[in-house]
Amino acid sequence: MSEQHEVVAVRRNSEGSIVEFKLSSGQVVDYMQAQEMVSNDEIKNLQLFKGRDHEQHIRSRPDDTVANNLDQLPTF
């Protein structure tokens, strides 16, 4: 299994949608790269889910704290 990263910050577009993720390694990945990495279990604090639009989306893994939710992470 490859190294597991953690998302530490997000970048949003002008509509407020997340378009990039900054990982604990300092690497910046776009949304599609992050989806692939989550699929390969390379990002430990995210998971994929199928939205109402039947597309795969990314969300933070549920836990007992809101501090690591994507909406709470710093932007870069």
C-alpha positions as CSV (number, residue, x, y, z in Angstrom):
1,M,0.0,0.0,0.0
2,S,1.3,3.4,-0.8
3,E,1.7,6.3,1.6
4,Q,-1.5,7.8,2.9
5,H,-1.8,11.6,2.7
6,E,-4.1,13.9,4.5
7,V,-5.8,17.0,3.1
8,V,-4.7,20.1,5.0
9,A,-6.2,22.9,2.8
10,V,-8.5,23.5,-0.1
11,R,-8.7,25.9,-3.1
12,R,-12.2,27.1,-4.3
13,N,-13.3,28.6,-7.5
14,S,-15.4,31.7,-7.8
15,E,-18.6,29.7,-7.2
16,G,-17.2,28.3,-4.0
17,S,-16.7,24.8,-5.3
18,I,-13.5,23.0,-4.2
19,V,-11.2,22.6,-7.2
20,E,-7.8,21.7,-5.6
21,F,-6.6,20.0,-2.4
22,K,-3.3,20.6,-0.6
23,L,-1.9,17.4,0.9
24,S,0.2,17.0,4.1
25,S,3.2,16.3,1.8
26,G,2.7,19.8,0.3
27,Q,1.5,18.3,-3.0
28,V,-1.4,20.1,-4.7
29,V,-3.9,17.9,-6.6
30,D,-6.9,18.8,-8.6
31,Y,-10.4,17.4,-7.9
32,M,-10.1,14.5,-10.4
33,Q,-6.6,13.5,-9.1
34,A,-7.9,13.5,-5.6
35,Q,-10.8,11.3,-6.6
36,E,-8.4,8.8,-8.0
37,M,-6.2,9.0,-4.9
38,V,-9.2,8.4,-2.6
39,S,-10.2,5.4,-4.8
40,N,-6.6,4.0,-4.3
41,D,-6.8,4.7,-0.5
42,E,-4.0,7.2,-0.8
43,I,-5.8,10.0,1.1
44,K,-6.9,9.0,4.6
45,N,-9.3,11.7,5.6
46,L,-11.5,11.7,2.5
47,Q,-14.1,9.4,1.0
48,L,-16.1,9.2,-2.3
49,F,-19.9,9.1,-2.4
50,K,-22.4,9.1,-5.3
51,G,-24.4,12.3,-5.4
52,R,-28.0,12.8,-6.5
53,D,-26.5,13.6,-9.9
54,H,-25.1,10.0,-10.0
55,E,-21.5,11.4,-10.1
56,Q,-18.7,10.6,-7.7
57,H,-18.0,13.4,-5.2
58,I,-15.5,13.8,-2.4
59,R,-16.3,14.5,1.3
60,S,-14.4,14.2,4.5
61,R,-14.6,11.0,6.4
62,P,-17.2,11.2,9.2
63,D,-15.7,11.4,12.7
64,D,-16.5,13.1,16.0
65,T,-15.0,16.5,15.1
66,V,-16.0,19.2,12.6
67,A,-12.5,20.8,12.6
68,N,-11.4,18.6,9.8
69,N,-14.5,18.9,7.6
70,L,-13.7,20.3,4.1
71,D,-15.7,23.4,4.9
72,Q,-13.5,24.1,7.9
73,L,-10.1,23.6,6.3
74,P,-8.0,26.7,5.4
75,T,-7.8,27.9,1.9
76,F,-4.6,28.4,-0.1
